[in-house]
Amino acid sequence: MTQQPFSRPGAIDLSALKRPAAPAGGPTAASGGAPGGTGSSYTVQVTEQNFQATIEASMGAPVLLVFYSRTRMPESGTLADDLVVLSAEFEGRFLVGLVDVEAVPAIAQAMQIPSIPLVVVVLDGRPMPLLQDVVPQDELRTALTQVLQQLTTQGITGRHQPRAVAAAEGDSDGQEPAFDPRYAAAQEALEDGDIDRAVEEYLKLVVANPADTEAAAGLAMAQVLQRTQGVDLQDARAAAAANPDDVAAQTLVADLDMLGGHVEDAFNRLIDLVRRTTGAERNQVRERLIALFGAVGNDDPRVLKARQNLASALF
């Protein structure tokens, strides 16, 4: 098989990369951390042993491969550090694969990396160059938000499981859990871009089994997608800034924050709005906030904290 230039999207040709068996106790896709020593549960240090598993993780949600070298170009290491920080902020919307080209030159050669730094987004096993320069973290955050919003409009809403959790549960190869066929119809609707049908399919599951928390979370996120279809992010934020007590404007921006991975911002916006409203409007905001709690997961620490803050705001 002839390798194509990396600048062209296509399946990764791994013919130049031999995959030795992982040694006992060696690194896996479930282990890893930031190159600077501060880790994120949505980051993996890529090795020849776990490279294929890292690529395969892109079948459910995007993987960002960042190619760097602290010795050849220290700034590329800074970019890698920033992506590690952002991977935690976006809470599973993407997994960062850290590729030290000095430590694993075979991977850089197999993927025909022209220079560093280079950030590649991999989705469904297909790589696409995303960034070839070092940019400030704020600009990087904005760029990633835009990319994820575009993917959301295409029905790509999956999230990675935290790597540490996967390891604790014995998922040593770092792959996502097996797909539950009960959710197939809803997922197919999302992939087809039919958000309304996805809402209907998730609603059927919730009605059939109100205790199905996965279906409830899927319904909540599908409804977020439904409410934000065709919305311009900048216009929505401008309207919310101009009308701080407008329930529709504020709840819409909270939905957009959720899609962008800014969960705590969404929660805080609505809790502040609860404090400023009364009667039916307050109840409307409270119900929207509870729906977002369900989308994130009621056992999530951010939800537990937000519930306490909501209680304080109400009473």
Steps between C-alpha positions, in 0.01 A plus 500: 500500500643836396496773760323821407645838601378578847341826389231296327227355724486123494545187703833482681748263337674314780705274272821671617418440864540158662289445809691298758303345781464730799732392780351400832438811703592719204311807381160460344244729351351535842816643646656830423528858597623838402854524373568753770393260774149635571245256365143498379262207500436573131865475396721208399874495437522318167738207463548244224308254717188712553499701177248282319264495800523879520406532133214254545365715785415758231210283385286642780635852546787709358861435590751786475855384433756765592851443365765681702860493620618690804863470396463604136226758555401586859203705377345182361509356851312805624232436237475140621461622860222739396313222323521287813342783702226546242428127481396519865289811438311336214438191712524221250391674181844405371795288610851644471769260379846636584758390243859583598674467163834444674365210705291337224651602163342200328153645553598836350655317205196278448272805493742703283511794740661793313595715800420583862289615663211329329152429633293244312135424563412133448137399457385152405867412451555772240756775568462864400762768575357760736785726613865548408590797720531582868209724599390648833280277713197730465520485121541124518191474721296708254616293203414173673159632601425583137617158379287321759196709415541406134525134594191532719296629207603182319368287786844420643439542870688210660730539798802305613501319830760632747816298450551443874146365534548268205817359658331450836223303332750272329468655154875487450495559126337840541215427259149622558244266661297280266208679338155424642260413213208659685636839400567409135194676355574824685868491406416433135268799504779720636740372236240582234466851642135435590496653848120491532494126435783449750292679764204277420709182524657596832158604634364153418776343707439733794126439495558123487751512785516824703794356696718480186745779583695455176185553294403798714844655448477433126157660488622806687795551262285437193260766625795739541588432136137550401479838674826626351451396137591786269592735787786741443728488805611864486148632450373289788771625735441860396126465569567346842746775591248767401213332685638344821155417639353359178435134576496386138827679418682374809384138476601491133855608582508241779414236238780628277742489793408135552572419137835674527596297807469794743278315745564712808443822303160368393408403855617829651314706242171331580553503877563876484182533295305303761608760756366784282165348403177408675185298441454322169822636353705371793338157466576498128868570565514242778353231274748580224785478748381163631481374141863602447592320823357184346701550183825515697414230755360542848809347663737744333678723758409813303134403514518433874657842557250671271209333684627648824527843338151463353360418844662815639361708215147365553490526878 
